[in-house]
Amino acid sequence: MPHVSSYYAASVNQKSHFESLSSDIKTHVCVIGGGFTGLNTAISLAEKNYDVVLIESEKIGWGASGRNGGQLISGFTFSDYFSKHLSSEEAHQIWKIGAVATDIVRQRVNQYGISCDLKEGFIEVAMNASQMRELIERKEDWQTKGYKHQLSIVEESSLKDHVISDRYIGGLIDSGSGHLHPLNLCLGEAQAAKSLGVKIYEQTKALSFEAGETVTIHTKEGSIKAENLVLAGNAYIGNLQKKLRRMIFPASSCIIATEPLNDKMINETLPSDMAVCDLNTILDYYRLSSDRRMLFGGRYNYSGAEPDDAGIRKHIRNRMLKVFPSLENLKIDYAWSGNVAVTMNRIPQLGKLDRNIFYAQGYSGHGVAPTHAAAEIISNGIVNEDKSLNILNRVPHVQLPGGKWFSSPAMAIGMMYYQFRDLLSNYIK
């Protein structure tokens, strides 16, 4: 199956193609999933001289890694679980993962010369006083913990230097975060992996696997015997591993890309060319592309069903116009969606199913940087024991019974509650 008809697919630097697997092979490590987690796990292991095979059921970057908003945001999780349930040393260990996550992406881009429109600049915006306090507290907390990038609170009087909208009362600029072209990053990382000797197979769906001293992975026309297996299917794990599927809620996130903006339009919307997102649970996120299009996105549903083109255009355009009414006459050139894996506690899920079977999933829509950090953790865990992996492996994760028939309606009900809470908070701001 080709990439979805998105702005990203229409503006790739170079299309890539990898053959499908049609034989029985052996390897040190088999990685299932051709997104950021899988590719970067493969790269990290290949750099350590491991023999790696990566299989992808569709095309490299076909899932969320190649469809997302392109926002490169620091932080591994914004949940307070670790500060409440772990020792201060362990909680700080997890915080440090997120503090360097964007640096891992920049290092990989620079090391392998990946052209992906990487640009510094991100502001998180507050819609009410409670959210503004959250940003101020986060700035103070991160600076106390030693975050090396500059954090700057933006008061309402200065906000329009960056975001010209009446919906917000302030924000927090993080110089360590930014934005990029995610599909070009993903395809560039695939070429990097290939250059290191990683064997990549597209259109190769893992049908099942058998655990053991050697793990056997079965595909339609071949098989792989591996000393270690990494499951990196995320929202598209499907029935390959039912426990992992029950731990996540695939949620549809949608994006539109407008025609290019002229100078006047840019000066009336995003004059400093920063990526932006708000703090609502059902949030808006947006930025300008390198060719000056407005890329505007947000959640659409929590059923896992991907909406049609007309529904995306109408729904996301209406949300864009609430933020930027001046863009009313702008043409929408592209509209697309994809599933992200949301977890009940909003913590990425990393761990082991067996001694030699590893997994990483559940970035809850905040995955460009955390996937790269997770890949480092998983690869380190394969080479030797990893402290961060051991901590994350102990985190309890809710498994809802009934698979998608129960989890999707339950998630939808939960999100209705949070949406109502967001509306109430914004109403009384």
Backbone hydrogen bonds, N-H to C=O, Kabsch-Sander energy under -0.5 kcal/mol:
donor,donor_aa,acceptor,acceptor_aa,energy
6,S,4,V,-2.1
10,A,6,S,-1.6
11,S,7,Y,-0.7
11,S,8,Y,-1.1
12,V,9,A,-0.7
25,I,23,S,-0.5
25,I,223,S,-2.5
27,T,225,K,-2.3
28,H,51,D,-0.8
29,V,51,D,-1.9
30,C,228,N,-2.4
31,V,53,V,-3.0
32,I,230,V,-2.9
33,G,31,V,-0.7
33,G,55,I,-2.8
39,L,35,G,-2.8
40,N,36,F,-2.2
41,T,37,T,-1.9
42,A,38,G,-2.3
43,I,39,L,-2.5
44,S,40,N,-2.3
45,L,41,T,-2.2
46,A,42,A,-2.7
47,E,43,I,-2.4
48,K,44,S,-0.6
48,K,45,L,-0.8
49,N,46,A,-1.8
50,Y,45,L,-2.2
52,V,50,Y,-0.6
53,V,29,V,-2.5
54,L,199,K,-3.0
55,I,31,V,-2.6
56,E,201,Y,-2.4
61,G,34,G,-2.1
62,W,59,K,-2.1
66,G,63,G,-1.4
67,R,64,A,-1.1
68,N,64,A,-1.5
72,L,70,G,-0.7
72,L,178,G,-2.0
73,I,71,Q,-1.0
75,G,98,G,-2.2
84,K,80,D,-1.3
85,H,81,Y,-2.2
86,L,82,F,-2.0
91,A,87,S,-2.7
92,H,88,S,-2.0
93,Q,89,E,-1.8
94,I,90,E,-1.8
95,W,91,A,-2.2
96,K,92,H,-2.3
97,I,93,Q,-0.8
97,I,94,I,-0.6
98,G,94,I,-1.2
99,A,95,W,-1.8
100,V,96,K,-1.2
100,V,97,I,-0.5
101,A,98,G,-0.5
104,I,100,V,-1.6
105,V,101,A,-1.3
106,R,102,T,-2.3
107,Q,103,D,-2.6
108,R,104,I,-2.2
109,V,105,V,-2.6
110,N,106,R,-2.5
111,Q,107,Q,-2.8
112,Y,108,R,-2.0
113,G,109,V,-0.6
113,G,110,N,-0.5
114,I,109,V,-2.0
116,C,114,I,-0.8
119,K,179,H,-2.5
121,G,177,S,-2.3
123,I,275,A,-2.7
124,E,172,L,-2.4
125,V,123,I,-0.5
125,V,277,C,-2.3
126,A,170,G,-2.6
132,M,128,N,-2.0
133,R,129,A,-2.3
134,E,130,S,-1.8
135,L,131,Q,-1.9
136,I,132,M,-2.3
137,E,133,R,-2.7
138,R,134,E,-2.2
139,K,135,L,-2.4
140,E,136,I,-2.1
141,D,137,E,-2.5
142,W,138,R,-3.1
143,Q,139,K,-2.3
144,T,140,E,-2.0
145,K,141,D,-1.9
146,G,142,W,-0.8
146,G,143,Q,-0.6
147,Y,142,W,-2.5
152,S,173,I,-2.3
154,V,171,G,-3.0
155,E,153,I,-0.6
156,E,169,I,-0.6
158,S,155,E,-1.5
159,L,155,E,-1.0
160,K,156,E,-0.5
161,D,158,S,-1.9
162,H,159,L,-2.4
163,V,159,L,-2.7
164,I,269,T,-2.6
165,S,163,V,-1.2
168,Y,165,S,-0.6
169,I,126,A,-2.6
170,G,126,A,-0.8
171,G,154,V,-2.1
172,L,124,E,-2.2
173,I,152,S,-3.0
174,D,122,F,-2.1
175,S,150,Q,-2.7
175,S,173,I,-0.6
177,S,174,D,-1.4
178,G,72,L,-2.8
179,H,119,K,-2.5
180,L,70,G,-2.2
181,H,116,C,-3.4
185,L,181,H,-1.9
186,C,182,P,-2.6
187,L,183,L,-2.9
188,G,184,N,-2.1
189,E,185,L,-2.3
190,A,186,C,-1.8
191,Q,187,L,-1.8
192,A,188,G,-1.9
193,A,189,E,-2.7
194,K,190,A,-2.5
195,S,191,Q,-2.3
196,L,192,A,-1.0
196,L,193,A,-0.7
197,G,194,K,-1.7
198,V,193,A,-2.4
199,K,52,V,-2.3
200,I,198,V,-0.7
201,Y,54,L,-2.6
202,E,19,E,-1.2
203,Q,58,E,-2.5
204,T,56,E,-2.9
207,L,205,K,-0.6
207,L,218,H,-3.0
208,S,218,H,-1.1
210,E,216,T,-2.5
211,A,209,F,-0.5
215,V,226,A,-2.9
216,T,210,E,-2.0
217,I,215,V,-0.5
217,I,224,I,-3.0
218,H,208,S,-2.8
219,T,222,G,-2.6
223,S,23,S,-1.4
224,I,217,I,-2.3
225,K,25,I,-2.5
226,A,215,V,-2.9
226,A,224,I,-0.6
227,E,27,T,-1.2
227,E,28,H,-0.5
228,N,28,H,-1.6
229,L,356,N,-2.5
230,V,30,C,-2.6
231,L,358,F,-3.0
232,A,32,I,-2.6
232,A,230,V,-0.7
236,Y,233,G,-2.1
237,I,234,N,-1.8
240,L,237,I,-1.6
245,R,241,Q,-1.9
246,R,242,K,-2.1
247,M,243,K,-0.7
247,M,244,L,-0.8
248,I,245,R,-1.1
249,F,342,V,-2.4
251,A,340,V,-3.0
252,S,301,N,-1.8
253,S,251,A,-0.5
253,S,338,G,-2.9
254,C,298,G,-2.8
255,I,336,W,-2.5
256,I,296,F,-2.4
257,A,334,Y,-2.4
258,T,294,M,-1.9
259,E,331,K,-2.3
261,L,292,R,-3.1
266,I,262,N,-2.2
267,N,263,D,-2.4
268,E,264,K,-1.0
269,T,266,I,-1.4
270,L,266,I,-0.7
272,S,162,H,-0.5
273,D,270,L,-1.6
275,A,121,G,-2.4
276,V,286,Y,-2.9
277,C,123,I,-1.2
278,D,284,D,-1.7
279,L,125,V,-0.8
283,L,281,T,-1.2
285,Y,297,G,-2.2
286,Y,276,V,-2.7
287,R,295,L,-1.7
289,S,293,R,-2.3
292,R,289,S,-1.9
294,M,259,E,-0.5
295,L,287,R,-3.0
295,L,293,R,-0.7
296,F,256,I,-2.1
296,F,294,M,-0.7
297,G,285,Y,-3.2
298,G,254,C,-2.1
299,R,283,L,-0.7
300,Y,252,S,-2.9
301,N,252,S,-1.0
312,I,308,D,-2.1
313,R,309,D,-2.5
314,K,310,A,-2.2
315,H,311,G,-2.6
316,I,312,I,-2.6
317,R,312,I,-0.6
317,R,313,R,-1.5
318,N,314,K,-1.9
319,R,315,H,-1.5
320,M,316,I,-2.4
321,L,317,R,-2.4
322,K,318,N,-1.2
323,V,319,R,-1.0
323,V,320,M,-0.6
324,F,320,M,-3.4
327,L,324,F,-1.9
328,E,325,P,-1.4
330,L,327,L,-2.0
333,D,257,A,-1.9
333,D,331,K,-0.7
334,Y,257,A,-2.0
336,W,255,I,-2.3
338,G,253,S,-1.5
340,V,251,A,-2.7
342,V,249,F,-2.1
342,V,340,V,-0.8
346,R,343,T,-0.8
349,Q,361,Q,-3.3
350,L,348,P,-0.7
351,G,359,Y,-1.9
353,L,357,I,-2.6
354,D,357,I,-1.2
357,I,354,D,-1.1
358,F,229,L,-3.1
359,Y,351,G,-2.3
360,A,231,L,-1.7
361,Q,349,Q,-2.1
364,S,341,A,-2.7
366,H,363,Y,-1.8
371,T,367,G,-2.5
372,H,368,V,-0.7
372,H,369,A,-0.6
373,A,369,A,-1.7
374,A,370,P,-3.1
375,A,371,T,-2.2
376,E,372,H,-1.4
377,I,373,A,-1.9
378,I,374,A,-2.8
379,S,375,A,-2.5
380,N,376,E,-2.3
381,G,377,I,-2.0
382,I,378,I,-1.5
383,V,379,S,-2.0
384,N,380,N,-2.7
390,N,386,D,-2.2
391,I,387,K,-2.0
392,L,388,S,-2.7
393,N,389,L,-2.4
394,R,390,N,-0.6
394,R,391,I,-1.1
395,V,392,L,-1.0
400,L,246,R,-1.8
400,L,398,V,-0.6
403,G,400,L,-0.7
405,W,402,G,-1.3
406,F,403,G,-1.2
407,S,403,G,-2.9
408,S,404,K,-1.2
410,A,406,F,-2.1
411,M,407,S,-2.6
412,A,408,S,-2.4
413,I,409,P,-2.3
414,G,410,A,-2.2
415,M,411,M,-2.6
416,M,412,A,-1.7
417,Y,413,I,-1.6
418,Y,414,G,-1.9
419,Q,415,M,-2.7
420,F,416,M,-2.2
421,R,417,Y,-2.3
422,D,418,Y,-2.5
423,L,419,Q,-2.5
424,L,420,F,-2.5
425,S,421,R,-2.5
426,N,422,D,-2.5
427,Y,423,L,-1.9
428,I,424,L,-1.8
429,K,426,N,-0.8
